[in-house]
Amino acid sequence: MSLLKIGPHAVQPPVVLAPMAGITNAPFRTLCREFSGGKGLFVSEMITTRALVERNEKTMQLIHFDETEKPRSIQLYGVDPDTVGKAARMIADENLADHIDLNFGCPVPKVTRKGGGSALPYKRNLLRSILREAVANAGALPVTMKMRKGIDDDHITYLDAGRIAAEEGITAIALHGRTAAQHYGGTADWDAIARLKEHVPEIPVLGNGDIWSADDARRMMRETGCDGVVVGRGCLGRPWLFGDLVAAFEGTGPQAGGREVAFAQPTLKEVAAVMLRHATLLGEWIGDEARGVIDFRKHVAWYTKGFSIGSEMRRSLAVTSSLDELDALLSELDLDQPWPMGADGPRGRTSGRNRVVLPDGWLDDPYDCAGVDADAELDTSGG
């Protein structure tokens, strides 16, 4: 398998943690890196360019990287080319990161209704202007982008966007094989990833969508010819998936009858230990134990999926507010339970949307950018 290069940075194995709002903060990235042995690329959650340029307090915390994170990777969201350019220059001049990724894949209404995320590539000239400003101001930092197939089946944009990206000096492209209208429903279109790779052979193409196991990742690369994979929902409550991915790509995974079997199958005791460490890291990062445990609550269902726990205990775990309380509740469980059958499958959001929320008249002209200005920028980060 060829080496994936993101500018000067070698990413081996060719595995990237997808930016996820409220998830891929410094503590979660730490867990994933620990299980991978530091191999791979781990991207921050979405940072709004306006909030970064204005040095919003929350945003400045979100761009904190542990000293062991190399390379440091920031994902930016922006709609205004000038603001995106200022943010890229700020990152380069102040040495805030080693890699910039641009978000053109977010499907949530508060982003698309402003013309951002997965809505933006429909406006070809605006996309080109943003990419040009980002690359010009990033200096020596590599700039990549993540996008979806398009807004819906009637407004597919990924091939045009890929060609524009290649022409404007983007280092690599990640494609989520769904439209914005699909949100996270249905099945990811891996054929689109293969078509994009054929369309822009001069730069690396990474595939994203429906990677629930290390075997899925290798299968995507075999079937599409893509240069690497981006893993999102598959690692929710399973940071050890990155250890599986390293083992799979380096050929050190277990075999059974010549066929891949599940790699990490932790007992509930082992899962509980990771849960407690995750909550502890969040408290240390936030600077408040209670707030860290409260932030951790959203992860409980993902970590415990499939285990025999009981609805009352699940509710109790989801309202804890201290490490001692979380530890005490976890100790009451049957910690000898083996990894549940089926727990390696889909997790996280799976619903689709029938309609994408867009600015008025957005679809009238794929080139006219009238009405898009700095007011479309979100003033906070994190999605």
N, C-alpha and C positions, 0 to 999 in steps of 0.2 A: 504494500500500500504506500502510495507516494506521500511525502511529507507535506502537511498543510502549513503554508506560510501566510501570516497576517502581517504584511509589511516585513519588518526585520524579525518578527516573533515566530518561532517554530511552535506549532501546536500539535503535540504528539502525545497520546493518540488524538485524532482529529475530532475532538468532542468539545462542545461549547455549552455552558449553562445558559439557558434562555433568560433574559431579563423578565422578571415577574413582579408586578407591583405588590408591595407589602410582603414579599417573600424573599427575594434575592438580595437582602441586606447583608452587611458584613458578617453577622453570626452564621447565617445559613451558608454563605459562601465558604466560611471557615470549615464547617462540617463537611461540605462536599469536597473541598480540597484535601482534607485529612483522609477521607476514604479513597481518594484518587492518588494519594501520595504526591500531591502537588502537580499532577499532570492534567493538561487540558486548559481551557480558558473559561473564566467565570466572570460574567458580566453583571454590573450593578443594576438595580432596578431603575426604571425610567426617570431621567432627570430633565426637568423642563428648562429650556434655554433661558427664558426670561427670568425664572427664579434663580438660576445660577448667576447670571449677569448681575442681578440685583442683590446677590449674596443672601438669599432667604435663609434663615437660621436652620429650618428643617432640611433644606436642600444641602447646606454645607455639611450637615451630619451624614446625609445619605452618601456623600462622595468620600466618606472616610474609608480608607483601605488599611488593612492590617499590614504591618511591615513585611510579612511573608508573602503577600500577594504580588506575584510577578507573572505576566504583565498585569498592570492595573487597567481595568476596562470600564469605561463609562458609556452608558447609552443615553443619548440625547433625544428629546422630543422638541420639535419646533415647527412653526408654520411660516415665520417671517425670515427671509434669507439674511437680512442684516443682523438680526438677533442671533441666529444660528452661527453666523460668522464670528460675532463677538464672543459667543460662548466657546467656540473652538479655539479662538486665539487666547482666551483666558486660560483654558486647560493647558495649552502648549506653553504659554509664557510663564505660568505659575507652577508648571510641572505637577499638575493635578492627576494626570493619568498617562498611560503609555499607549492607549488605543481608544478611539472614539467610534461608537456604533450609532447609527441614526435610525430612529424608530419610524417606520412607515407601515407597521403591521397591527397596531393596537386597534381593536374593533369597538371599544366601549363608547357609548353615546356621548359622554362629556368631551371626548376627544374628537370623534368624527363630526359632531355637530358644528365644530369650529373649523372643519376642513383639515384636521390633522390625522395622524396615524394612517390607517388603511384607506382613508378617503383621499389623501393627498396625491398619490401617484397618478390619479386620473387627470390632474392638471399638469400636463407634461412640462410646460415652460416653468411653472413654479418649482416642480421637482428639480429640474436642471439648475435653476438659480440657487436653490438651497444646497445642492450637492457641490456646486462650484464654489460657493462661499465657504462651505465647511472645509473642503480640500485646500483651498487657497490660504485659509487662516490657521489650519492645523499644523503647518510647518512640516516637520519630519514625522509627525504622528500618522499612522495609518488610519484611514477612515473607511468603515464598512457600513452596510445598511441591511435592515431586516424588513421584509415586506410580505404581503399576501398576494394571492392570485389577482385580486381586483376587488371591486365593491360588491358585485354580484355576478351572476352568469352572463348578464347582458353588458357588463362593463368590466371586462378583463383587461388588466393593465401590465401584468408582470413582464411580458416580453419587451414592450416598449420601455418600461422602467429599467429593465436590465441593460438594454442597449445604451440608454442615457447614462446610467451609472458607469458603465465601462468607458464611455467617451469622456466622462468628467473626472476620471482618476480614482474612482472608488476601488478599494483594494480587494474586497470580497463581498458577495451577496448571499444572504440567507433568505430562503423562501419557505414560508408556511403554506402548505398545499391546501389552503382553504380560502374562500372569499370572506370579506367582512360580514356578509349576510349569513354565512354559515356559523359565524362566531366560533364555537368549539364543537358544534354538532356534526353528525355524519362522519364520513371517512376522509382522511386527508388524501389529496390527489398527488400521489408520488410521480405519476407520469408527467405532471407539470414541472416537477423538479428536474426530470430528465430533459424535457424540452428546453428549459432555461439553460441547462449546462451546454446543450448543443448550440444554443443561440449566442452565448457569450463564453466561448471556450478559452478566451484569453485571461479570464480571472477566475479564482475559486468560487464555486457555488456550494453552499451548505444547505442541507435539507432539514426541514422541521415539520413535525406533525405525526402523531401516533407512534412515537417511540416509547414503548412501555418496558422494554428489556434490552439488554445488550445485543441479543440476537436480532431484534428489530433494527437496531442501528446498523449492524453489519449487512443485513438484508437490504436496507434502504440504499446503502452505498453500492452494493452489487447490482441492484435493479435499476438505479438511476444514473450511476456513474458520477454522483456528486463527490465533492472533495472532503466533506466532513458532515457532521450532524449537529443539530442544535436540540438540546433536550429541555423540555419545559415541564408539563404536568406529570410526566412519568416519574420525576424525582420527588414529588410532593410526599412528605412523610417517608421518603426512602433515599436519603442522601448517600447511602451505601451503593446506590446504582452506579455512581461514578467509579467505584472500585470494580464493579462488574464490567463496566465499559473498558477500563484499562486492561483487565484480564482478557477480555474478548479480543481486543485489537492487538494485544501483544502475544496472544496465543497461549496464555497460561491458565485459561479457564478449565474447569473439570469437564470431562467427557464421559458419556455413558452409551456404550454400543455405537460409538462413532457419531453420536448426536449431542448437541449442546444441551445441557440441563441447566436449571436455575443456579445461579452463582450464589449470591448471598441469600440465605434463608434463616434470618435470625430468630431466635426464640423471643417470646414476649419479654423475658428478663433483659435480653440484649437491647430490644427496642426501647424498653423503659429507661435504660441507662442513656441512650441517645436522646430521648425526650428530655430527661433531666438536664443533660448537658446543653441542649439547644436552649431551653428556658434560662439556664444560668448565663449563657453567652449573651442572650438578648438583654438580660438585666444589667450585665456589665457594660454593654454597648450603649444602652439608654441612660445608664447611670442611676437606675432605680429598680430594685428587685421586683416590686409589685407590678410596675408597668411592664417589665420584661415578661413576667408570667402571664399577665393579661394579654400581651401581644402574642404570646405563644399559643393561646387558646385555639386560634384558628387552625393550628397544626394537629390538634388532638385526634380529630376524626381520620385524618390521613395516616397518621402513625398507627392507629389501632384498627384500621380497616381489616375486617375478616376475623379478628380475634374474638373469642367468646368472653365478653365483658359484662354485658347487661346494660339495658337502657338507663337505669338509674345511676350506675357508676359512670357511664359516658357523660351524663349530664353533670355529675359532680366534677369530673375531670375538666369539663369545659367551662367551669366557673371558678377555678382555683385562683388565688391571688397571692400566694407565697410559695417559695421553693419547698419549705417544710410541708405545706399542705399537699403540694403536688407529689412529693416523695412519699408521704404517708399513704395517699390514695393508691399510688402505683404499687406499693408494697402489699396492699390487700388483694391484688390480683393473683390469679393462678399463673405465676411467672414461668412455669415449666412448659407452657403451651408452645408447640412448634409453629413455624411459619404457616399461615393458613393457605389452603388451596385457593387459587384464584386471586390472591391478593396482589399479584404482580401485574394485573390488568389495568384497564383505564381508571383514572382517578381525576379528581378536580372537576371543573366545569365541563359539561357535555352538551348543553343546550344550544340550539341555533336561534337565529332571529330572522323574521320574515322581512324586516325593513331596516335599512341602515339610516340612522339619523344624520342628515347632511345639511349644510347651509342652503338657504333658498337659492334655487337656480344653479346649484353646483354642477349638475349634469348637462346643462345647456350647451356648454362649449368646453371640450377637453383641453383647450389651450388658453382661453381667457382667464386671467387671474384676478379680475376686478372684484373688490369686496374683501379680499384677504389682506389683513394688515396686522400690525403688532398686537392689536386687541384680541386677536385669536389665540395668542399665547396663554397657556395656563400659568397662573402665578404661584403654583405649588408643584412639588415633585412627588414621585412615587405612584404615578398612574392616576 
